[in-house]
């Protein structure tokens, strides 16, 4: 036959795969972040503590007269007290419980001018919570005429916290180029607090020692502050 049928298609199209498997995801999700953000700092910086270690001011400020506590100082007999200074004579606390004190502490007077320096020491173990400096004095042994209401009459003074909410205040300290203590210092009984002076509302060199309680802490960056209640120091100190 001169025109035979052509040969069958030598490369017929293959039958398509009826159920082809899908290609794998060409862009799979990336692996989780190998360096996730770290957890918050488990040990943050500690509290920096008080912002004022000494409150230095010659301002004449005011704090309310303190109230005489009723029923004795809670926990006062459990503290080991010592005498905070030397003296030639004393003037004592007085007032009626529940009323403003007539004299808010005990005065340790040292009127011997032959003793140039009389140290004031902590009456028991404790922590310094307030230091007031900057109050001047006109003389050591006569009526002070310089800024008598500086430090609300306490003049230069230091407050120490003891057990629970018990505090002592050391008033009329002498002016100094720097305080031997600052807020936050841990003191043992007998540690030096300052020098007996005549600053504030004072007539001659003496230490005015107060013993009392306060529920709210003292602000080391503010002016003079009162205790909630005061008690006769001579009832507890030897």
Secondary structure, DSSP 8 states (H G I E B T S, - for coil): -TT------TT------TT------TT------TT------SS-------S-S-EE---B------EE-SSS-TTGGGS-----S--SEEE--B--TTSB-SB-SEEEE---TT----EEE-SSSEEEEEEEE----S-SSS---S-TTBGGGT-EEEEEE-STTEEEEEEEE---SS-S--TT-EE-TT-EEEEBB--SS-SSSEEEEEEEE-SS---TTSS----SEEE-GGGT--
